[in-house]
Every structure is written in structure tokens, then in C-alpha cells.
Amino acid sequence: KHGYRAVVVYADPYCEADDEWYFANESQPEKNQPWYHVLVDGDDHATYIAESSLEYDMNPYPIQNPLVHRVFPTFYKGRYYTQNLN
């Protein structure tokens, strides 16, 4: 919904960011929902985003982020894996 692709690397059951961070953002989605740490495509950072702001991405190509290989060593048939598929 925010105009970028990303891959989820970790989930929190609710927003664990402090109020200063939360209210500094352009939008304030409900805090009492799952929030995700994601690696942003075409950049070198991660961000924190509410579940209500996510949409499923049908793009079969991997995310271009230098951090992605630290978390997911394998990308196979449109999916990331935390271990090698040997």
C-alpha cells in the first residue's frame, strides 16, 4: 500500500515501537495488530509496518536488498527459505 515491495523477516503480535516513533510516522495504523519488520526492495534498509498496510505481492522476482541474504540464503520458485535446499 505504500508503493514498495518488501519481504517479511520478523513479526511482532502488536506494535512494539515507542510512542515517539509511532506518532512521528505519516500514518498511525492500529497498534493492536501484527506488525512486521520488512526488508525494502531496491534499498539497503528495513522498516516496520502494520499488517493492515500489507498486500500480497505476486511478483516472482526476488527483493533487491543487500541484507536479504543474511536472513534468507535461498530464493527458489518465488519463495525465500531460511536454509539451503540441498
Secondary structure by P-SEA (a helix, b strand, c coil): cccbbbbbccccccccccaaaaaaccccccccccccccccccccbbbbbccccbbbbccccccccccccccccccccccccccccc
